[in-house]
Amino acid sequence: MVVLENKWIHVEINTWHGAFVEILNRPANLHLVSEKFKPDSPPWILRMKENLSAPPRQTSSFESCDVMPRTNGKDVDFTWKIKEGLSIKATASLPKDSPELTLVFRVENKTKEIISSLEFPLISGIGILGNELNNTYLAHPVARGFLFRAPFKTLADPGLLRHVPYPSGSGSTMQFFAYYLKDAGGFYFICRDPKNTAKEFNFFRDAGALAASIMHESWDLKPGNALDPGYPVIIGVLNEGDWREAADRYRAWAAGAEKDSPAWCNEGKLEDRVKKGTAAKWLAEQTGFCTFGMPSSLDVSKWIEAFHGVASTPVFHVLGYDWAGWSRLERGPLPGLREILGKIGLKPGYATLIRMHAELKNFAPHDVTDETRLKNAMKEIGVDISASRIEDLREAFRLYQRFRPEFEDISDPAQWFPSNMDPKNSEAVKKNGDRFALFLFDFLSYGHNLDRYGLLSRELRENLASEFLDNWMHPSSKYWQDFHALRDAEAVKQCGVDANYYDLSASSLGNFSDRTDLGCPAGKGRNLIEAYRRVYSASKEATMKAARACVPRGTEAIAENFINVIDFAHCRSGAEVQNDMEGAQFLQLLKNGFARRIPMWPYVYHEFGPVCMDGLCKLSKDFGNYFYYIASRVCLEGSIVELNYEYSSPELLPEMSGKSVYITHDRTFIEDENPFQADPEKLEFLREIAAARTGFAKPYLAYGKMARPAKLISEVEYVEMDWYHYSGSASRRDSGTQTVPAVIHEAWTHQDKTMGLLFVNLYGKSQIVIVDLDLRKYAIPRGPWKLSLVSSNKEPAHLGEMAEPIGRIRFTLEPRKIYLLEITGHKA
């Protein structure tokens, strides 16, 4: 047994396998690894490929293992010989006064094997901290942050967090997680990697215990490749038993100015960029709320007008993808073809229509009787002939003939302009001083040559069961970089957009390529991430030139690697049980209280952006009182509350009547004969949110740095809130009641000068709250401190001064009102 220890950590390493059999948090006396654990494998899994298209095979076998402590007593070197010419080398370091065990590693390869990934460290045998099952927590950056209570029980399904990719808006958005005993202490795992390496951050049940691992994936797949990441993995100890302690340590590196800090925050804080004109003031601080997904090709101007009237602040509308010129074709023949395309196994979409027209345009009507010729043509289109009936193939041909005149409008590639947008929509936006973006599918081909410029080789595309990746363009291709920038600039010139929104973006998919002919090695991460960043930067430059102002770029979801090239993100995890997208895999855990979303992302990055839109809110009474919980949390965490109309129609707002309409992701326009009415109470709360975000709480919600919440005592601790889920991508119809905190609270500082504590009372009546303050925890000027209570409908109330940094204050919160307790130091 080899031992490393200092006053913070005690580490024991098994010399037979090189496994970590003890990692002890000495001040808290907490064992990460169970004392019952007996290792039978090394702390790694190596994955290799025979060729680029082959699936990886994994091994934990080795011929020899050497564990050699250095004479300095601080470092241990590991060498695992896998076979002749292939070995894994690592070093574990524990400086004298450091609470962090540092691991560096590499795979040396002189064989013809292709190294795909190394999962290291793999810490097995993790037990329940302090033997307190229900007080043990895992905080993970999946979908911007989730907290899991009793993970030994909660993660019984090993698939929940077994392979969590990074960087990914629905997977790991950052490079750390924490495992701790509440209010006692624990452990954190951090990668300090500024190089955009693809990884997995995993925590799962394995053989009767828990396991934690970080997988590192190759960015240069080729025979004989090595894997030398060049960054450390940290296992550190926590002393407070709170996820924010780990987030503070990660924030110091990720958003700091350390020697190895990443580049994604190097353009400065959002407030400074707004002052320079490189970020949009209207987006950061003037938008009260936003809508997402209303059709753009149909006249929805009466909703645009009505939403503006709700709060009398600017509203940001991300309108539907049906604005593009090619969408006229999808509204024409596609609905008539939809059913038969499904029967013969084709996806409904522009690419399918292009292939149909190319193969069938020279057919005469009587040629349908030539079965062999028809089958050959359908095979070229992509039909699985062996699984399709000849009657269905003939029906597809007849429908093509029926819509033949409209097929003549097909171009290859598709034309985005002139726009199909109804001009009354943009006129309504501009008249009211609102803003709008158009929905762009970011990297999908619309007839663009995938063989020349696609992300994947033809061989891999043909064998890939993916709804999108087989139609994905390669970001390192100059052709696509030029097209992306030109299209975005034309949207500014021809449609007058204020922003561009990219769905199916780099934070969602597209982080692997097997191609080597487009200026980028085959592999994951690094080179691809840099290529995506170049695409977004080129579009920024082109749109700024077209508009002579900053034109924000937004993506579906967000990962940290794109912070300084993306301005806003369409996020969904804030909807919690009302969500079917990122984080939806935890639905049952959310329902039963074993998982909850935490503001991990804004705690680390809010000062830097991007602005997040979140909530998937609906305004009907049927949506439930849970609306107030979602909207309160989203707002107080610094995001823009989103009303979502992708999966159901806009409600009828005051003085509106008649039908409503929405467009689905499978290109169907649905008229709603009996749309929901907007709930007046929800509209009133939306006004409250808009007033806070654009008014009295703007310095904090737009530009603040999230701080640790104060200790809060309320008369009513929890409330029950009902919900009905009728609007989602999975066609789920579900309902229930959730127990949530009666008072929602977050804390912020602004420019290290003032502090703002924000509160919303979700209880149906007014209640008194008591706030215990310890101002020593916050970076604000010294006292005495002035305390003021601010809300939307009252003059600021002076609550006195605090001469000492520790104190208690009490005040009354009216129901469903946002309150700001602002604390100003002597020199602020």
Buried (B, 14 or more C-beta within 10 A) or exposed (E): EBEBBBEBBBBBBBBEBBBBBBBBBBBBEBBBBBEEBEBEBBBBBBBBBEEBEEEBEEEBEBEEBEBEBEEEEBBBBBBBBBEEEBBBBBBBBBEEEBBBBBBBBBBBBEBEBBBBBBBBBBBBBBBBBBEEBEBBBBBBBBBBBBBBBBBBBBBEEBEBBBBBBBBBBBBBBBBBBBBBBBEBBBBBBBBBBBBBBBBBBBBBBBEEBBBBBBBBBBBBBBBEBEBEBEBBBBBBBBBBBBBBBBBBBBBEBBBEEEEEBBEBBEBBBBBBBBEEEBBBBBBBBBBBBBBBBBBBBBBBBBBBBBBBBBBEBBBBBBBBBBBBBBBBBBBBBBBBBBEBBEBBEBBBBBBBBBBBBBBBEEBEEEEBEEEEEBBEBBBEBBBEBEEBEEEBBBBBBEBBBEBBEBBEBBEBBBBBBEBBBBEBBBEBBEEBEBBBBBBBBBBBBBBBEBEEBBBBBEEBBEEEEEEBBBBBBBBBBEBBBEBBBBBBBBBBEBBBBBBBBBBBBBBBBBBBBBBBEBEBBBBBBBBBBBBBBBBBBBBBEBBBEBBEEBBBBBBBBBBBBBBBBBBBBBBBBBBBBBBBBBBBBBBEBBBEEBBBBBBBBBBBBBBBBBBBBBBBBBBBBBBBBBBBBBBBBBBBBBBBBBBBBBBBBBBBBEEBEEEBBBBBEEBBBEEBEEBBBBBEBBBEBBBBBBBBBBBBBBBBBBBBBBBBBBEBEBBBEBBEBEBBBBBBBEEBEBEEBBEBBBBBBBBBBBBEBBBBBBBBBBBEEEBEBEBEBEBEEBEBBEBEBBBBBBBBEEEEEEBEEBEEBEBEBEBEBEBBBBBBBBBBBEEB
